[in-house]
């Protein structure tokens, strides 16, 4: 539970002094397994692995309201050897938004998405 409604309201009213947080951000890591978790009401992006190797996201559910701003489901950025398997994503913005090779970041490679319900 990301307590997103508080953040979305502040965002809409332009009252934020800094960017909204991601619900889960993992950076510069190896052999990450995220399995059978339920994420909801993210303030911003829900799951953001950055510069990670060997990432598996398996049987994860992500639910954010349709009118929630910029609440992407999964935003892999500059990751290598990543698999998204058997997930259900229902969010207010992009279900999966691949980010790679921007702003001096590494390219993403070997990303596989299997059995995804959006």
C-alpha positions, 0 to 999 in steps of 0.5 A: 500500500503506497498511500497514493491518494495523498500524493496524487491530491498534492500533485494535482494541486501543485503543492509538492516540493519534490518528486513523488516517490516510487513504491519500490525502487531497486538500484545497482543490484544483482539476482533480484526476485520479486514474487507473489506480491500485491502492490497498490496505490503507488504515489508514482511509478510502482516498480522501478529496477534501475541498473540491475542484473538478473531480475525476475518479477513473477506472479505480481499484481499491481493495481492503481486507480485509472485516474491516478497520475503517472502511476506506471506499473513496471519501469525497468531502466538499464537492466540486464537479463530481466523477466516479467512472468505471469503478472497482472497490471492495472494502472493509471498510466503505462503498464510497462515502460521500458527506459534505456540508454537515456541520460547516460544510462546503460542500454537495457538488454535481454528483457522477456515478458511472458503471460502478462495480463494488462 
